[in-house]
Each structure stands twice: as C-alpha cells, then as structure tokens.
C-alpha cells in the first residue's frame, strides 16, 4: 500500500491531500480469501478523471496486479477512483461515482473518517448509506503512515 501511495504522490500532477487510517474487513464478493485492507485518499490533481484512472491502473500494473483472475477474488492491489468532485459520469472506461461504493461499508467508513458530511454524487449522504449497511466488521488497523501491507482493495 505504501508503495502505491509513493507512486501516486511522486506524480507531478497528483498530490495526496489527506489519508484515512487503514481498515480491515471481511472480503466482499468472493468470501473465501483473506480479509480486505482498505484506505481512502483525497487527491489534488489537474488531471481529468480518465487520465487519473489511467495512472492508477498503471500503478496497479507496476505493483503486480494481474486482472486475469476471478472478479472480486484475491489480488495484490486494487485502486479505485471513487468520486471526482461532484461529477456523475458513465463511460466505457469509468463510472463516477464508483457504482458500488454506497454498498460497501469498507469504503464508506474511511470516507466518513475524512469527511463526516460526505455526499455521494447522485446518491446522497454517505452516512445514511452506511447506516443502511451497518459497519459490517470494518475495523481500524493502524494509521496509514505506519502500515506495511501488500494487499488493498
């Protein structure tokens, strides 16, 4: 995870503004795999959303992501672009906001850590969506600065 953060932060048009703690949760989708480890970043960038996504996908490849495996199965790294300002879009390459973010407590908990009043564009209050789901065993592991994890979703 730290290496992915470094790659993003070293890019001339990306800066990490804020980082959540790291959270561990039971896997979503395919349950017979190790727990998920997640964090949320707030980025500053002059890049368009599609350009930012391409850089994120390049970072995944540099860190050994193999997309030929089972959907939602075990993976070394998975970077998702969750929102981009208040933009709502649906293209072949990118859907914003992320189409399932409001269904995943492991996404909403770290978002709400950074921004307690976060509004998901086109959906509404993240806090309300989390209340519908419950925390689903999402627990803080430790501050992101001290973590040395290889797997994230």
C-alpha positions in Angstrom: 0.0 0.0 0.0 2.8 2.4 0.9 4.4 1.9 -2.5 1.2 2.7 -4.3 0.9 5.9 -2.3 4.5 6.8 -3.2 3.9 6.2 -6.9 0.8 8.4 -6.8 2.4 11.2 -4.7 5.5 11.3 -6.9 3.5 12.1 -10.0 3.9 15.8 -10.9 0.2 16.3 -11.3 -1.1 14.4 -8.2 -0.8 15.3 -4.6 -2.1 13.4 -1.6 -4.1 15.9 0.5 -5.5 13.5 3.2 -5.4 9.8 4.0 -7.6 7.7 6.1 -6.5 5.1 8.6 -6.2 1.6 7.2 -9.2 -0.6 7.8 -9.6 -4.4 7.7 -12.9 -6.1 6.8 -14.2 -9.4 5.7 -13.9 -9.9 1.9 -16.7 -8.7 -0.3 -17.8 -10.7 -3.4 -15.7 -13.8 -3.1 -15.6 -14.7 0.6 -13.0 -17.5 0.6 -10.0 -15.2 0.6 -8.0 -13.1 3.1 -9.6 -10.0 4.7 -9.6 -6.8 2.7 -7.4 -4.0 3.7 -8.6 -0.5 2.6 -7.8 3.1 2.9 -9.2 6.2 1.2 -7.1 9.1 -0.2 -8.2 12.6 -1.0 -6.1 13.7 -4.0 -5.4 17.0 -5.6 -4.9 16.9 -9.3 -5.2 18.9 -12.5 -5.7 15.7 -14.5 -9.1 14.7 -16.0 -10.8 11.7 -14.4 -9.9 9.4 -17.3 -6.2 10.5 -17.1 -6.1 9.9 -13.3 -7.7 6.5 -13.7 -5.1 5.5 -16.3 -2.3 6.5 -13.9 -3.9 4.5 -11.1 -4.2 1.4 -13.4 -0.5 1.9 -14.4 0.4 1.9 -10.7 -1.5 -1.4 -10.2 0.4 -3.0 -13.1 3.7 -1.7 -11.7 2.8 -3.4 -8.4 2.0 -6.7 -10.0 -1.8 -6.6 -10.4 -3.0 -9.4 -12.6 -6.5 -8.8 -13.9 -6.9 -12.2 -15.4 -8.0 -13.7 -12.0 -11.5 -14.1 -10.6 -13.6 -11.0 -10.3 -13.6 -9.8 -6.7 -11.1 -12.6 -6.0 -7.7 -12.2 -4.2 -5.4 -9.6 -5.7 -2.2 -7.8 -4.7 -3.5 -4.3 -5.3 -6.8 -2.6 -6.4 -7.0 1.1 -6.7 -10.5 2.6 -7.4 -11.4 6.1 -8.4 -14.5 6.6 -6.1 -15.5 10.1 -6.9 -14.1 13.1 -8.8 -15.5 16.3 -7.3 -19.3 16.2 -7.9 -19.0 14.6 -11.3 -21.5 12.0 -12.3 -20.5 10.1 -15.5 -20.8 6.7 -17.1 -18.4 5.9 -19.9 -16.9 2.6 -21.1 -13.8 3.2 -19.1 -15.1 4.9 -16.0 -18.3 5.3 -13.9 -18.4 8.1 -11.3 -19.2 7.9 -8.6 -18.0 4.3 -8.2 -21.2 2.2 -8.9 -20.9 0.1 -5.7 -19.2 2.4 -3.2 -22.5 3.1 -1.4 -22.9 -0.7 -0.9 -19.6 -1.2 0.8 -19.0 -0.3 4.4 -15.3 -0.8 3.9 -15.4 2.2 1.5 -17.8 4.4 3.4 -16.1 4.1 6.9 -12.8 5.5 5.7 -14.5 8.2 3.6 -16.5 9.3 6.6 -13.4 9.4 8.7 -12.0 12.0 6.3 -15.3 13.9 5.6 -18.1 13.2 8.1 -20.7 15.0 5.9 -19.6 13.4 2.6 -22.2 13.4 -0.1 -22.0 10.7 -2.8 -22.9 12.5 -6.1 -26.3 11.3 -7.4 -26.9 9.1 -4.3 -26.8 11.3 -1.2 -25.3 11.2 2.3 -22.6 8.6 2.8 -23.5 8.4 6.5 -27.1 7.4 5.6 -25.9 4.7 3.2 -23.6 3.3 5.9 -26.4 3.3 8.4 -28.4 1.1 6.0 -25.4 -1.4 5.8 -24.1 -1.3 9.3 -20.3 -1.3 9.8 -20.0 -4.9 8.6 -17.0 -5.7 10.8 -14.9 -2.8 9.4 -12.2 -2.1 11.9 -9.2 0.3 12.0 -5.9 -1.5 11.8 -3.5 1.4 12.3 -2.5 4.8 10.9 -1.6 4.6 7.2 1.9 6.1 7.8 2.9 3.1 9.9 1.4 0.3 7.9 3.3 -2.1 5.7 0.5 -4.0 3.8 0.8 -5.6 0.4 -2.9 -6.1 -0.3 -5.6 -3.5 -0.7 -8.9 -3.2 -2.4 
